[in-house]
């Protein structure tokens, strides 16, 4: 069962209001001004820059609602309403068909970022790679979720829930908008909570007293005291250092 909090509902209503406002804005703009804007968004979606992958869903909704607003602007530009209605209908058929094809292509095309390419290189990268010792086999430890409702004896003493979706670590640190369960890394340095309504994961670094809130990611497992995260079943899990873009190799 997925429990939706008031904060999640407010975010959902805010998203709907922004989408409607975006469509109304393009509907009031001249069609020749909105068309290049939507074309630019479509090009960004087609290129799939790694740094913009986190905004993939946002751009998709912007194209959908923006196209609806553009069609309204195109219809209002015609003085002959009968001819305008016909041409707008044809434009709607063509535009939404292209949009569906673009989204289908994106859903079935593997998204290879630099981190994914490092984790699973294609045959060209393997052919050009130098011959050397085999890679180390990484075995992930599945996360063990501990309930923080006071019933689990494994719950850490310094981690307590102070509300339905708020957790306190020690005396000063506090994590909000999380589910009442936690997973602890083997070395006990990292803590992980599912976001409220399971919209992502929150990781807390005890050593540096720093939280990381990662939307649309889920904790897949632990390895060498590091969290490995996954977006969906079609992509391999990635280490937290890859996800954060902090994968640094120490030179001797």
C-alpha positions as CSV (number, residue, x, y, z in Angstrom):
1,X,0.0,0.0,0.0
2,X,1.4,3.4,-1.0
3,X,0.6,6.2,1.6
4,X,0.4,9.7,0.1
5,X,1.3,12.5,2.5
6,X,-0.1,16.0,2.4
7,X,3.3,17.2,1.1
8,X,3.1,14.8,-1.8
9,X,-0.4,15.9,-2.6
10,X,0.6,19.5,-2.6
11,X,3.5,18.7,-5.0
12,X,1.1,16.9,-7.2
13,X,-1.3,19.8,-7.3
14,X,1.6,22.2,-7.9
15,X,2.7,20.1,-10.8
16,X,-0.8,20.2,-12.4
17,X,-1.0,24.0,-11.9
18,X,2.4,24.5,-13.5
19,X,1.4,22.2,-16.5
20,X,-1.8,24.1,-17.0
21,X,-0.1,27.5,-16.7
22,X,2.5,26.3,-19.3
23,X,-0.2,25.2,-21.7
24,X,-2.1,28.5,-21.2
25,X,1.1,30.5,-21.8
26,X,1.8,28.8,-25.1
27,X,-1.8,29.2,-26.1
28,X,-1.6,32.9,-25.6
29,X,1.8,33.2,-27.4
30,X,1.9,33.4,-31.2
31,X,2.3,30.0,-32.7
32,X,5.5,31.0,-34.5
33,X,7.1,31.8,-31.1
34,X,6.0,28.6,-29.3
35,X,7.0,26.3,-32.2
36,X,10.8,26.9,-31.9
37,X,10.5,26.6,-28.1
38,X,8.9,23.2,-28.3
39,X,11.3,22.1,-31.1
40,X,14.2,23.0,-28.7
41,X,12.7,20.9,-25.9
42,X,12.2,18.0,-28.3
43,X,15.8,18.3,-29.4
44,X,16.9,18.2,-25.8
45,X,14.9,15.1,-25.2
46,X,16.2,13.4,-28.3
47,X,19.9,14.1,-27.5
48,X,19.5,12.8,-23.9
49,X,22.3,14.6,-22.2
50,X,23.4,12.7,-19.1
51,X,23.3,15.8,-16.9
52,X,19.6,16.3,-17.9
53,X,18.4,12.8,-17.3
54,X,17.0,13.7,-13.9
55,X,14.6,16.1,-15.7
56,X,13.5,13.5,-18.2
57,X,9.9,13.3,-16.8
58,X,9.6,17.0,-16.5
59,X,10.6,17.6,-20.1
60,X,8.2,14.9,-21.3
61,X,5.2,16.6,-19.6
62,X,6.4,20.0,-20.8
63,X,6.2,18.7,-24.4
64,X,2.8,17.2,-23.9
65,X,1.2,20.2,-22.4
66,X,3.1,22.6,-24.5
67,X,1.9,20.9,-27.7
68,X,-1.7,21.3,-26.5
69,X,-1.1,25.0,-25.9
70,X,0.6,25.4,-29.3
71,X,-2.4,23.9,-31.0
72,X,-4.7,26.4,-29.3
73,X,-2.4,29.2,-30.5
74,X,-2.4,27.9,-34.0
75,X,-6.2,27.7,-34.1
76,X,-6.6,31.2,-32.8
77,X,-4.3,32.5,-35.6
78,X,-6.8,31.6,-38.3
79,X,-9.6,34.0,-39.2
80,X,-11.4,31.2,-41.1
81,X,-12.4,29.1,-38.1
82,X,-13.5,26.1,-40.3
83,X,-10.2,26.0,-42.1
84,X,-8.3,26.6,-38.8
85,X,-10.1,23.8,-37.1
86,X,-9.2,21.4,-40.0
87,X,-5.6,22.4,-40.1
88,X,-5.3,22.3,-36.3
89,X,-6.7,18.8,-36.2
90,X,-4.2,17.7,-38.8
91,X,-1.4,19.4,-36.8
92,X,-2.6,17.7,-33.6
93,X,-2.6,14.3,-35.3
94,X,0.9,14.8,-36.7
95,X,2.3,16.4,-33.5
96,X,1.1,13.9,-31.0
97,X,2.1,11.0,-33.4
98,X,5.7,12.4,-33.4
99,X,5.6,12.9,-29.7
100,X,4.4,9.3,-29.1
101,X,7.1,8.0,-31.4
102,X,9.8,10.0,-29.6
103,X,8.6,8.8,-26.2
104,X,8.5,5.2,-27.4
105,X,12.0,5.5,-28.9
106,X,13.3,6.9,-25.6
107,X,11.6,4.1,-23.5
108,X,13.1,1.3,-25.6
109,X,16.5,2.9,-26.4
110,X,19.1,2.1,-23.7
111,X,20.2,5.3,-22.0
112,X,24.0,5.1,-21.7
113,X,25.5,7.7,-19.4
114,X,29.2,7.8,-18.6
115,X,28.5,5.8,-15.4
116,X,26.4,3.2,-17.2
117,X,29.1,2.9,-19.9
118,X,31.7,2.3,-17.3
119,X,29.5,-0.4,-15.6
120,X,28.5,-2.1,-18.9
121,X,30.7,-1.1,-21.9
122,X,29.6,-2.0,-25.3
123,X,31.6,-4.3,-27.7
124,X,33.6,-1.4,-29.3
125,X,34.8,-0.3,-25.8
126,X,35.7,-3.9,-25.0
127,X,37.6,-4.3,-28.2
128,X,39.7,-1.2,-27.6
129,X,40.3,-1.9,-23.9
130,X,43.8,-3.0,-22.9
131,X,44.2,-6.6,-21.9
132,X,44.7,-7.1,-18.2
133,X,43.4,-8.8,-15.1
134,X,39.7,-9.6,-14.9
135,X,37.4,-7.2,-13.2
136,X,36.5,-7.8,-9.5
137,X,33.2,-9.5,-9.0
138,X,30.9,-7.2,-7.0
139,X,28.4,-9.0,-4.8
140,X,25.8,-6.7,-3.3
141,X,24.3,-7.2,0.0
142,X,20.5,-6.8,-0.2
143,X,19.2,-4.0,2.1
144,X,17.7,-5.0,5.4
145,X,14.9,-2.6,6.3
146,X,14.4,-2.0,10.0
147,X,11.0,-0.7,11.2
148,X,11.2,2.5,13.3
149,X,7.8,2.1,14.9
150,X,9.4,0.8,18.2
151,X,8.7,-2.9,17.5
152,X,12.1,-3.9,16.1
153,X,15.0,-4.7,18.4
154,X,17.5,-4.0,15.6
155,X,16.5,-0.3,15.4
156,X,19.6,1.9,16.2
157,X,19.3,3.7,19.5
158,X,20.1,7.2,18.0
159,X,17.6,7.0,15.2
160,X,14.0,7.7,16.2
161,X,10.8,8.9,14.5
162,X,9.6,12.3,15.7
163,X,6.5,12.3,13.4
164,X,4.7,10.2,10.8
165,X,7.4,11.0,8.2
166,X,10.2,12.7,10.2
167,X,13.3,11.0,11.6
168,X,15.9,12.3,14.1
169,X,19.5,11.1,14.2
170,X,21.3,11.8,17.4
171,X,20.5,15.2,18.8
172,X,20.6,17.7,16.0
173,X,20.3,16.0,12.6
174,X,16.7,15.5,11.2
175,X,15.5,13.9,8.0
176,X,12.0,14.8,6.8
177,X,9.5,13.2,4.4
178,X,10.7,9.6,4.8
179,X,9.0,6.3,5.5
180,X,9.4,4.9,9.1
181,X,12.0,2.3,8.2
182,X,15.8,2.5,7.8
183,X,18.6,0.4,6.3
184,X,22.1,0.5,7.7
185,X,25.3,0.0,5.7
186,X,27.6,-2.9,6.8
187,X,30.1,-0.4,8.3
188,X,27.3,1.6,9.9
189,X,28.5,4.8,8.3
190,X,25.5,5.2,6.0
191,X,21.8,5.2,6.7
192,X,19.1,5.0,4.1
193,X,15.3,5.7,4.2
194,X,12.7,5.4,1.5
195,X,11.2,8.8,0.6
196,X,7.6,9.4,1.6
197,X,5.3,7.6,-0.9
198,X,8.4,5.7,-2.2
199,X,9.4,8.5,-4.5
200,X,13.1,7.9,-4.0
201,X,15.7,7.3,-1.3
202,X,17.4,9.5,1.3
203,X,21.0,8.6,2.3
204,X,22.8,10.1,5.4
205,X,26.5,10.1,5.8
206,X,27.3,9.8,9.5
207,X,31.0,10.7,9.0
208,X,30.3,14.1,7.4
209,X,26.8,14.7,8.8
210,X,25.4,15.2,5.3
211,X,22.1,13.9,3.8
212,X,21.6,13.1,0.1
213,X,18.0,13.1,-1.3
214,X,17.8,11.2,-4.6
215,X,14.4,11.3,-6.2
216,X,13.4,8.4,-8.5
217,X,16.3,6.2,-7.2
218,X,15.9,3.1,-5.0
219,X,18.4,1.4,-2.7
220,X,19.4,-1.8,-4.5
221,X,22.1,-3.0,-2.0
222,X,25.3,-2.3,-0.1
223,X,28.9,-3.1,-1.1
224,X,32.1,-2.1,0.8
225,X,30.0,0.3,2.9
226,X,28.7,2.1,-0.2
227,X,25.1,2.3,-1.4
228,X,24.2,1.0,-4.9
229,X,21.1,2.5,-6.4
230,X,18.8,1.6,-9.2
231,X,16.1,3.4,-11.2
232,X,14.4,0.4,-12.8
233,X,14.9,-3.3,-13.6
234,X,16.1,-2.5,-17.1
235,X,19.3,-0.7,-16.0
236,X,22.1,-2.1,-13.8
237,X,22.6,-0.7,-10.3
238,X,25.1,2.1,-9.9
239,X,27.3,3.0,-7.0
240,X,26.5,6.2,-5.1
241,X,29.7,7.8,-6.2
242,X,28.7,7.3,-9.9
243,X,25.2,8.7,-9.2
244,X,26.6,11.8,-7.5
245,X,29.3,12.2,-10.1
246,X,32.1,11.9,-7.5
247,X,33.9,8.9,-8.7
248,X,37.5,9.9,-8.3
249,X,40.5,7.7,-8.9
250,X,43.4,8.3,-6.5
251,X,46.7,8.3,-8.4
252,X,49.7,6.7,-6.6
